[in-house]
């Protein structure tokens, strides 16, 4: 998306600021810190930002970058082009020079004087200036200072952000970082940068948060008391947020020896009566599937977050994907009800986690939340309020709720499939459970009639579960052409629809958060009014498109499918629809 000057028309909005900045370097150079410093500075000034984090699966070396998009209007996703490119290594200019806008600027390190000579560039000795401030490790702070200076940000504003962000460091280190930032400001003092603006410091809008943190917050707000995990990108940040924020809460977080142990520990905690969850990625979720079946058979409510990345096997550990949808719906042997959610924004991630916690308890089924690397690791400004419920309904019974504690049956056959759930060792009632098929009391059985009855009992929950499923989000749902997506593609679809409508196309969008049980009726009602619809997904087989066809009978016209591990952009969707629309 090209930068628009003051009061120019873009996509139906009057945009005054819409700037993208890319900062690249090697892993270990603190590239993400540059982005966070700038994001916090811009956010504190009342601007909207989003930051994507693109990095290789290594501790040092390789090539990593962040892309920061800054606007005075809500930002929906990444762009193809950048107004400012900053290279802390030699490869950034080589890899990203073609992404520079016509009026853009590239900052290259002094040692890379010959790089990108055909593009407008300015040499900045990031390392040398950092060393002058106290240590070459602060090259990233120099870079952040240079970027913000070009944007027109007051240096004292940035210094305040540095003091806040580095408050855990000793005073000397903080002062060194401030000095490094000042050197960065001075290094570009005489550089003209067209896409700058006159800063008017305002009140921060909403809060800066990434998808992983939003999931953790949703779990804590829902009274999650236990989480077990085995580290696996990109889900580890969820657990780290739980650890950081739950330090003073009644929450236990345990690193297990592997994913199998993690899910079984969560089942054990949930069986004992606390709300429990785990977070992993596709490979870890594959190991958890036996435990998922155990939770289903014992009707123990658990929540599993699958932060998707490309596979199979190790795949691309630090990239994004949407290829676990069908897997999550059918994971584990045989059949059983479950909830599957796929939030598109941090706020939806918060909501989906809270709902998964609550609905798992109410229906005594597993819930699966499909995140992905893009949503988990990217930073957004969220304007919505993260309201915490005043009370949590336990959905369990005690002795007082039973007519006869001696005759308690954990798996009583009920019309709606949900049996009264007592907790072990919490009263006189004896709670029995096992992984085998069982009778109403929980004893192992191979009786054919009882097996049939128990299968029907578990699936009887579906009617009630279906009533809790929300219809998909829509934008211009009455349009002739609809773009259909799920999960983190929500922002890209919204922006693409705006672009397409500005170009004269009658386009709208559908975005699914609640994916299973599938919202058949609501989906059919929307699609029946459209002349055609296109799937937009980050997998090879249009997995949601297959589900829509299976559940509603509607066949998509065509599909834009992306599998390279990079986030979908609005311009890609726009180009695809422009070339295929009828």
C-alpha positions as CSV (number, residue, x, y, z in Angstrom):
1,X,0.0,0.0,0.0
2,X,1.4,3.3,-1.0
3,X,1.8,6.2,1.3
4,X,-0.9,8.8,1.0
5,X,-0.3,12.5,1.7
6,X,-2.6,14.6,3.8
7,X,-6.3,14.3,3.1
8,X,-5.9,11.8,0.2
9,X,-8.5,9.3,-0.5
10,X,-7.7,5.7,0.2
11,X,-10.1,2.8,0.2
12,X,-13.0,4.9,1.3
13,X,-11.1,6.5,4.2
14,X,-9.5,9.9,4.5
15,X,-5.9,8.8,5.4
16,X,-3.4,11.3,6.7
17,X,-0.8,8.7,7.9
18,X,-0.1,5.2,6.5
19,X,3.6,4.3,6.7
20,X,5.4,1.0,6.7
21,X,8.9,0.5,8.0
22,X,11.0,-2.6,7.7
23,X,14.0,-3.3,9.9
24,X,16.1,-6.3,9.1
25,X,19.2,-8.0,10.4
26,X,20.6,-11.2,11.8
27,X,19.0,-13.1,14.6
28,X,20.6,-11.9,17.8
29,X,20.8,-8.2,16.8
30,X,17.6,-7.3,18.7
31,X,15.5,-6.6,15.6
32,X,12.3,-7.2,17.5
33,X,13.3,-4.7,20.2
34,X,13.6,-2.0,17.5
35,X,10.0,-2.7,16.4
36,X,8.7,-2.8,20.0
37,X,10.4,0.5,20.8
38,X,8.9,2.2,17.8
39,X,5.5,0.6,18.3
40,X,5.3,1.8,21.9
41,X,6.5,5.3,20.9
42,X,3.9,5.6,18.2
43,X,1.2,4.0,20.3
44,X,1.9,6.4,23.2
45,X,1.4,9.3,20.7
46,X,-2.1,8.1,19.9
47,X,-1.3,6.3,16.7
48,X,-2.4,2.9,15.5
49,X,0.3,0.3,14.8
50,X,0.8,-3.3,13.9
51,X,4.1,-5.2,13.8
52,X,4.8,-8.5,12.2
53,X,7.8,-10.5,13.2
54,X,9.5,-12.6,10.5
55,X,12.5,-14.7,11.7
56,X,14.3,-17.9,11.0
57,X,14.5,-20.9,13.2
58,X,17.9,-20.1,14.7
59,X,19.4,-18.3,17.6
60,X,22.0,-16.3,15.7
61,X,22.6,-15.5,12.1
62,X,20.3,-15.9,9.1
63,X,18.0,-13.0,8.3
64,X,15.2,-11.7,10.4
65,X,13.0,-8.6,10.0
66,X,10.1,-6.7,11.5
67,X,7.6,-4.7,9.6
68,X,5.9,-1.9,11.4
69,X,2.8,-0.2,9.9
70,X,1.8,3.1,11.5
71,X,-1.4,5.0,10.8
72,X,-3.9,7.4,12.3
73,X,-6.6,4.8,11.5
74,X,-6.9,1.2,12.6
75,X,-4.3,-1.0,10.9
76,X,-5.5,-4.3,9.6
77,X,-2.4,-6.1,8.4
78,X,1.0,-6.0,6.6
79,X,1.8,-4.3,3.3
80,X,3.9,-5.3,0.3
81,X,5.9,-2.1,0.1
82,X,7.9,-0.1,2.7
83,X,8.6,3.6,3.0
84,X,11.7,3.1,5.1
85,X,14.0,0.1,5.1
86,X,16.7,-0.2,7.8
87,X,19.5,-2.8,7.4
88,X,21.5,-3.8,10.5
89,X,23.1,-6.5,8.3
90,X,24.4,-6.8,4.8
91,X,21.5,-8.8,3.4
92,X,18.6,-6.6,4.3
93,X,19.3,-4.2,1.4
94,X,19.8,-7.0,-1.0
95,X,16.6,-8.9,0.0
96,X,14.2,-6.0,0.4
97,X,15.4,-3.1,-1.8
98,X,12.7,-4.0,-4.4
99,X,10.0,-3.4,-1.7
100,X,11.0,0.3,-1.2
101,X,8.4,2.8,-2.3
102,X,9.2,5.4,-4.9
103,X,9.5,8.2,-2.3
104,X,11.1,5.8,0.3
105,X,14.5,5.8,1.9
106,X,16.9,3.0,2.9
107,X,19.3,3.3,5.9
108,X,22.3,1.0,5.5
109,X,25.2,0.4,7.8
110,X,28.5,2.1,7.1
111,X,30.2,-1.2,6.3
112,X,27.7,-1.8,3.5
113,X,28.4,1.3,1.6
114,X,28.0,-0.3,-1.8
115,X,24.6,-1.9,-1.1
116,X,21.6,-0.9,-3.1
117,X,23.4,2.0,-4.9
118,X,20.5,2.3,-7.3
119,X,18.1,3.1,-4.5
120,X,18.1,6.2,-2.3
121,X,20.1,5.3,0.7
122,X,21.8,6.9,3.7
123,X,24.7,5.2,5.5
124,X,24.4,5.1,9.3
125,X,27.2,3.6,11.4
126,X,24.8,1.8,13.7
127,X,27.6,-0.2,15.4
128,X,30.0,2.6,15.7
129,X,27.5,4.9,17.2
130,X,26.3,2.2,19.6
131,X,29.9,1.6,20.7
132,X,30.3,5.3,21.3
133,X,27.2,5.2,23.5
134,X,28.7,2.3,25.5
135,X,28.3,-1.0,23.7
136,X,27.7,-2.2,20.1
137,X,24.8,-4.3,21.4
138,X,22.8,-1.1,21.3
139,X,22.9,-0.9,17.5
140,X,19.2,-1.6,17.6
141,X,18.5,1.4,19.8
142,X,20.5,3.6,17.4
143,X,18.4,2.2,14.5
144,X,15.1,2.9,16.4
145,X,16.3,6.5,17.1
146,X,17.1,7.1,13.5
147,X,13.7,5.8,12.3
148,X,11.7,7.9,14.8
149,X,13.7,10.9,13.9
150,X,12.8,10.5,10.2
151,X,9.2,10.2,11.2
152,X,9.4,13.4,13.1
153,X,9.0,12.0,16.6
154,X,10.2,14.3,19.4
155,X,13.4,12.7,21.0
156,X,12.1,13.3,24.6
157,X,9.0,11.3,23.8
158,X,11.2,8.4,22.7
159,X,13.4,8.7,25.7
160,X,10.4,8.3,28.0
161,X,9.5,5.1,26.2
162,X,13.1,3.8,26.7
163,X,13.0,4.5,30.4
164,X,9.7,2.6,30.7
165,X,10.7,-0.3,28.5
166,X,14.1,-0.8,30.1
167,X,13.1,0.0,33.7
168,X,14.5,-3.4,34.9
169,X,18.0,-2.4,33.7
170,X,20.4,-0.5,35.9
171,X,20.4,3.3,35.5
172,X,23.7,3.3,33.6
173,X,22.4,1.0,31.0
174,X,19.2,3.0,30.6
175,X,21.3,6.2,30.1
176,X,23.5,4.4,27.6
177,X,20.4,3.4,25.6
178,X,19.1,7.0,25.7
179,X,22.5,8.2,24.4
180,X,22.4,5.6,21.6
181,X,19.0,6.8,20.6
182,X,20.2,10.4,20.6
183,X,23.1,9.4,18.3
184,X,20.5,7.8,16.0
185,X,18.5,11.0,15.9
186,X,21.6,13.1,15.1
187,X,22.8,10.7,12.4
188,X,19.8,11.5,10.2
189,X,19.2,15.1,11.3
190,X,19.8,16.5,7.8
191,X,18.0,13.7,5.9
192,X,14.8,14.5,4.1
193,X,12.1,11.9,4.4
194,X,8.9,12.7,2.6
195,X,6.5,10.4,4.4
196,X,7.0,12.1,7.8
197,X,4.4,14.1,9.6
198,X,3.9,16.8,12.3
199,X,3.6,14.9,15.6
200,X,0.8,15.9,17.9
201,X,1.2,13.8,21.0
202,X,-2.1,12.4,22.0
203,X,-3.7,9.8,24.3
204,X,-2.9,6.1,23.5
205,X,-5.8,4.3,21.8
206,X,-6.4,0.9,23.3
207,X,-3.6,-1.3,24.2
208,X,-0.6,-2.9,22.4
209,X,-0.9,-6.7,22.6
210,X,-0.1,-9.8,20.5
211,X,-2.3,-12.8,19.9
212,X,-0.4,-15.0,22.3
213,X,-0.8,-12.5,25.1
214,X,-4.5,-12.2,24.3
215,X,-5.0,-16.0,24.7
216,X,-3.2,-16.0,28.0
217,X,-5.3,-13.1,29.2
218,X,-8.5,-14.8,28.2
219,X,-7.4,-17.9,30.1
220,X,-6.6,-16.0,33.2
221,X,-9.9,-14.0,33.0
222,X,-11.7,-17.4,32.8
223,X,-10.1,-18.6,36.0
224,X,-7.6,-21.0,34.5
225,X,-5.8,-22.5,37.4
226,X,-3.4,-25.0,35.7
227,X,-1.4,-25.2,32.5
228,X,1.2,-27.7,31.4
229,X,3.2,-27.4,28.3
230,X,6.3,-28.4,26.3
231,X,8.0,-25.5,24.5
232,X,7.1,-25.3,20.8
233,X,7.0,-22.3,18.6
234,X,4.9,-20.3,18.1
235,X,2.9,-21.3,21.2
236,X,5.6,-20.8,23.8
237,X,4.8,-17.1,24.2
238,X,1.3,-18.0,25.4
239,X,2.8,-19.9,28.3
240,X,5.3,-17.2,28.9
241,X,2.5,-14.7,29.3
242,X,0.7,-17.0,31.7
243,X,3.9,-17.3,33.7
244,X,4.5,-13.5,33.8
245,X,0.9,-12.4,34.5
246,X,-0.1,-15.3,36.7
247,X,2.8,-15.0,39.2
248,X,0.5,-13.6,41.8
249,X,-2.6,-15.6,40.9
250,X,-3.7,-19.1,41.9
251,X,-2.2,-20.5,38.8
252,X,0.3,-23.4,38.4
253,X,2.3,-23.6,35.1
254,X,4.3,-26.7,34.6
255,X,6.8,-27.6,31.9
256,X,6.3,-31.2,31.1
257,X,8.8,-33.6,29.6
258,X,6.8,-33.8,26.3
259,X,3.5,-32.9,24.8
260,X,2.0,-36.3,25.8
261,X,2.7,-35.7,29.4
262,X,1.5,-32.1,29.2
263,X,-2.0,-33.0,27.9
264,X,-2.4,-35.8,30.4
265,X,-1.4,-33.4,33.3
266,X,-4.0,-31.0,32.0
267,X,-6.6,-33.8,32.0
268,X,-5.7,-34.7,35.5
269,X,-6.0,-31.2,36.8
270,X,-9.3,-30.7,35.0
271,X,-10.6,-34.0,36.4
272,X,-9.7,-32.8,39.9
273,X,-11.9,-29.7,39.3
274,X,-9.8,-26.8,38.0
275,X,-9.9,-25.1,34.7
276,X,-6.9,-26.2,32.7
277,X,-5.3,-25.6,29.3
278,X,-2.3,-26.4,27.2
279,X,-0.7,-24.7,24.2
280,X,1.3,-26.2,21.4
281,X,1.7,-26.3,17.6
282,X,0.7,-28.9,15.1
283,X,3.4,-31.4,15.8
284,X,2.8,-31.2,19.5
285,X,-1.0,-31.4,19.0
286,X,-0.4,-34.6,17.0
287,X,1.2,-36.1,20.1
288,X,-1.7,-34.9,22.2
289,X,-4.4,-36.6,20.2
290,X,-4.6,-39.7,22.3
291,X,-5.0,-37.5,25.4
292,X,-7.7,-35.6,23.5
293,X,-9.6,-38.9,23.1
294,X,-9.2,-39.6,26.8
295,X,-10.7,-36.2,27.7
296,X,-13.6,-37.0,25.4
297,X,-14.2,-40.5,26.8
298,X,-14.0,-39.3,30.4
299,X,-16.0,-36.2,29.6
300,X,-13.3,-34.0,31.1
301,X,-13.3,-30.4,30.0
302,X,-9.9,-29.2,28.7
303,X,-8.7,-26.5,26.3
304,X,-5.9,-27.0,23.8
305,X,-4.4,-24.1,21.8
306,X,-2.8,-25.1,18.5
307,X,-0.7,-22.2,17.3
308,X,-0.3,-23.4,13.7
309,X,2.9,-23.4,11.7
310,X,3.7,-25.1,8.3
311,X,4.3,-28.8,8.4
312,X,4.4,-31.8,8.1
313,X,7.0,-32.8,10.7
314,X,9.1,-29.9,11.8
315,X,8.2,-27.9,8.7
316,X,8.8,-24.2,9.0
317,X,8.9,-23.7,12.8
318,X,8.8,-19.9,12.8
319,X,6.4,-19.3,9.9
320,X,2.6,-19.1,9.7
321,X,0.0,-21.5,8.3
322,X,-3.7,-22.5,8.4
323,X,-3.4,-26.2,7.7
324,X,-4.6,-27.8,10.9
325,X,-8.3,-27.1,10.6
326,X,-9.5,-30.5,9.3
327,X,-7.0,-32.2,11.6
328,X,-8.4,-30.4,14.7
329,X,-12.0,-31.3,13.8
330,X,-11.2,-35.0,13.4
331,X,-8.2,-35.5,15.7
332,X,-8.1,-38.7,17.8
333,X,-9.7,-42.1,16.9
334,X,-13.4,-42.5,16.5
335,X,-15.9,-39.7,16.9
336,X,-16.8,-37.3,19.6
337,X,-18.1,-33.7,20.0
338,X,-15.7,-30.8,20.4
339,X,-15.5,-27.1,19.9
340,X,-13.1,-25.5,17.5
341,X,-12.4,-21.7,17.4
342,X,-10.1,-19.7,15.1
343,X,-9.9,-16.0,16.2
344,X,-8.8,-13.4,13.7
345,X,-7.7,-10.6,16.0
346,X,-6.2,-10.4,19.6
347,X,-9.6,-9.3,20.9
348,X,-11.2,-12.3,19.3
349,X,-8.4,-14.5,20.7
350,X,-9.3,-13.2,24.1
351,X,-13.0,-13.9,23.6
352,X,-12.5,-17.3,22.0
353,X,-10.3,-18.5,24.9
354,X,-12.8,-17.3,27.5
355,X,-15.6,-19.0,25.6
356,X,-13.6,-22.2,25.1
357,X,-13.0,-22.3,28.8
358,X,-16.6,-21.8,29.7
359,X,-18.2,-24.0,27.0
360,X,-15.8,-26.9,27.7
361,X,-17.0,-26.8,31.3
362,X,-20.6,-26.5,30.5
363,X,-20.7,-29.4,28.0
364,X,-17.8,-31.5,29.4
365,X,-16.0,-31.6,26.0
366,X,-12.6,-30.6,24.8
367,X,-12.2,-27.2,23.1
368,X,-9.5,-26.4,20.5
369,X,-8.3,-22.9,19.6
370,X,-6.6,-22.5,16.3
371,X,-4.1,-19.6,16.5
372,X,-1.2,-19.2,14.0
373,X,2.3,-17.7,14.0
374,X,1.2,-14.5,12.4
375,X,-1.5,-13.7,14.9
376,X,0.5,-15.2,17.9
377,X,3.7,-13.2,17.3
378,X,2.4,-9.9,15.7
379,X,1.6,-6.8,17.8
380,X,-1.7,-4.9,17.3
381,X,-3.5,-2.0,18.9
382,X,-6.7,-3.4,20.4
383,X,-9.4,-0.8,21.2
384,X,-12.0,-3.1,22.7
385,X,-12.2,-3.5,26.5
386,X,-11.0,-6.8,27.9
387,X,-13.7,-7.2,30.4
388,X,-13.2,-9.8,33.2
389,X,-16.3,-11.6,34.4
390,X,-17.3,-10.9,38.0
391,X,-17.9,-14.5,38.7
392,X,-17.3,-17.9,37.2
393,X,-19.9,-20.7,37.1
394,X,-18.4,-24.0,38.2
395,X,-20.8,-26.3,36.3
396,X,-20.3,-29.0,39.0
397,X,-22.4,-30.4,41.8
398,X,-21.7,-31.3,45.4
399,X,-23.4,-33.4,48.0
400,X,-26.1,-30.7,48.5
401,X,-27.1,-31.0,44.8
402,X,-27.7,-34.8,45.0
403,X,-30.7,-36.6,46.1
404,X,-28.6,-39.6,47.0
405,X,-24.8,-39.4,47.2
406,X,-24.5,-43.2,47.5
407,X,-26.3,-43.6,44.2
408,X,-24.3,-40.9,42.3
409,X,-23.6,-41.9,38.7
410,X,-21.0,-39.8,36.9
411,X,-22.3,-40.7,33.4
412,X,-26.0,-40.6,33.9
413,X,-27.8,-40.8,30.6
414,X,-29.5,-37.5,30.1
415,X,-31.6,-36.0,27.3
416,X,-29.0,-33.3,26.5
417,X,-26.0,-35.6,27.0
418,X,-24.5,-33.6,29.9
419,X,-24.3,-35.6,33.1
420,X,-24.0,-34.1,36.6
421,X,-20.3,-33.7,37.3
422,X,-19.1,-34.2,40.8
423,X,-15.5,-33.8,41.7
424,X,-13.4,-36.6,43.2
425,X,-12.7,-36.4,47.0
426,X,-14.9,-33.3,47.3
427,X,-17.8,-35.0,49.1
428,X,-19.5,-38.3,49.9
429,X,-20.1,-39.2,46.2
430,X,-17.7,-41.7,44.7
431,X,-16.5,-40.5,41.3
432,X,-15.4,-43.3,38.9
433,X,-13.8,-42.9,35.5
434,X,-11.7,-44.8,33.0
435,X,-10.5,-44.6,29.4
436,X,-12.6,-47.7,28.4
437,X,-16.2,-47.5,27.4
438,X,-18.2,-47.5,30.6
439,X,-21.7,-47.6,32.1
440,X,-23.5,-44.8,33.9
441,X,-21.5,-45.3,37.1
442,X,-18.1,-45.3,35.3
443,X,-17.4,-49.0,35.4
444,X,-15.9,-50.7,32.3
445,X,-18.5,-52.3,30.1
446,X,-18.6,-54.2,26.8
447,X,-22.4,-54.4,26.8
448,X,-23.5,-53.6,23.3
449,X,-26.7,-51.7,24.3
450,X,-24.8,-49.6,26.8
451,X,-22.1,-48.8,24.2
452,X,-24.8,-47.5,21.9
453,X,-26.4,-45.5,24.7
454,X,-23.1,-43.9,25.7
455,X,-22.2,-42.9,22.1
456,X,-25.7,-41.3,21.7
457,X,-25.3,-39.6,25.0
458,X,-22.0,-37.9,24.1
459,X,-23.4,-36.8,20.7
460,X,-26.6,-35.6,22.3
461,X,-24.5,-32.6,23.5
462,X,-24.3,-31.4,19.9
463,X,-27.7,-29.8,19.8
464,X,-26.9,-27.6,22.8
465,X,-23.4,-26.9,21.5
466,X,-24.8,-25.8,18.2
467,X,-26.9,-23.2,19.9
468,X,-23.7,-21.6,21.4
469,X,-22.0,-21.3,18.0
470,X,-21.9,-17.8,16.7
471,X,-22.5,-16.9,13.0
472,X,-19.5,-15.7,11.0
473,X,-18.5,-12.1,10.9
474,X,-19.5,-10.3,7.7
475,X,-18.7,-7.1,5.8
476,X,-21.1,-6.2,3.0
477,X,-22.7,-9.6,3.2
478,X,-25.3,-8.6,0.6
479,X,-22.6,-8.2,-2.1
480,X,-22.7,-10.3,-5.3
481,X,-19.1,-11.6,-4.7
482,X,-18.0,-12.8,-1.2
483,X,-14.5,-13.5,0.0
484,X,-14.5,-16.2,2.7
485,X,-11.8,-16.8,5.3
486,X,-11.1,-17.9,8.8
487,X,-8.6,-17.2,11.6
488,X,-6.0,-14.5,11.2
489,X,-7.0,-13.5,7.6
490,X,-9.8,-11.3,8.9
491,X,-7.8,-8.1,8.6
492,X,-6.5,-8.8,5.1
493,X,-10.0,-9.7,3.9
494,X,-11.5,-6.5,5.4
495,X,-8.8,-4.4,3.7
496,X,-9.1,-6.2,0.4
497,X,-12.9,-5.7,0.4
498,X,-12.4,-2.0,0.9
499,X,-9.9,-1.8,-2.0
500,X,-12.1,-3.9,-4.3
501,X,-15.2,-1.8,-3.6
502,X,-13.2,1.4,-4.2
503,X,-12.3,-0.1,-7.6
504,X,-16.0,-0.6,-8.4
505,X,-16.4,-4.3,-7.5
506,X,-19.5,-5.4,-5.5
507,X,-17.5,-7.4,-3.0
508,X,-18.0,-8.4,0.6
509,X,-16.4,-10.7,3.1
510,X,-17.2,-13.6,5.5
511,X,-14.9,-14.5,8.4
512,X,-15.3,-17.5,10.6
513,X,-14.3,-17.7,14.3
514,X,-16.6,-20.5,15.4
515,X,-15.8,-23.4,13.1
516,X,-17.1,-26.5,14.9
517,X,-19.8,-27.4,15.3
518,X,-20.2,-25.7,12.0
519,X,-22.7,-22.8,11.7
520,X,-24.6,-24.5,8.9
521,X,-27.8,-22.4,8.8
522,X,-26.2,-19.0,9.2
523,X,-23.6,-19.8,6.5
524,X,-26.2,-21.1,4.1
525,X,-28.3,-18.0,4.5
526,X,-25.4,-15.8,3.6
527,X,-24.1,-17.8,0.7
528,X,-27.5,-18.2,-0.8
529,X,-27.7,-14.5,-1.6
530,X,-24.3,-14.3,-3.3
531,X,-23.6,-15.0,-7.0
532,X,-20.2,-16.4,-6.2
533,X,-17.7,-16.8,-3.4
534,X,-14.0,-17.2,-3.2
535,X,-12.0,-19.0,-0.5
536,X,-8.9,-17.3,0.9
537,X,-6.8,-19.7,3.1
538,X,-3.3,-20.5,4.0
539,X,-3.3,-24.2,3.2
540,X,-3.1,-26.2,-0.1
541,X,-6.6,-27.7,-0.2
542,X,-9.0,-25.0,0.8
543,X,-9.9,-26.8,4.0
544,X,-12.7,-24.5,5.0
545,X,-14.0,-24.6,1.5
546,X,-14.3,-28.3,1.8
547,X,-16.2,-28.1,5.0
548,X,-18.6,-25.5,3.6
549,X,-19.3,-27.8,0.7
550,X,-19.8,-30.8,3.0
551,X,-22.0,-29.0,5.5
552,X,-24.0,-26.7,3.2
553,X,-23.7,-28.0,-0.4
554,X,-22.4,-24.6,-1.6
555,X,-19.3,-24.8,-3.9
556,X,-16.8,-22.0,-3.9
557,X,-15.9,-20.5,-7.3
558,X,-12.2,-20.4,-6.9
559,X,-9.6,-20.2,-4.1
560,X,-6.5,-18.1,-3.3
561,X,-4.3,-20.5,-1.3
562,X,-0.9,-19.5,0.2
563,X,1.5,-22.0,1.7
564,X,4.9,-20.3,1.8
565,X,4.7,-19.5,5.5
566,X,4.3,-15.7,5.1
567,X,1.1,-13.8,6.1
568,X,-1.5,-13.1,3.5
569,X,-1.7,-9.5,2.4
570,X,-4.6,-7.4,1.2
571,X,-2.9,-6.6,-2.1
572,X,-2.5,-10.3,-2.9
573,X,-6.2,-10.8,-2.4
574,X,-7.0,-7.7,-4.5
575,X,-4.9,-8.8,-7.4
576,X,-6.3,-12.4,-7.3
577,X,-9.9,-11.2,-7.3
578,X,-9.3,-8.5,-10.0
579,X,-7.9,-11.2,-12.3
580,X,-10.6,-13.8,-11.7
581,X,-13.8,-12.0,-10.8
582,X,-16.7,-12.4,-13.3
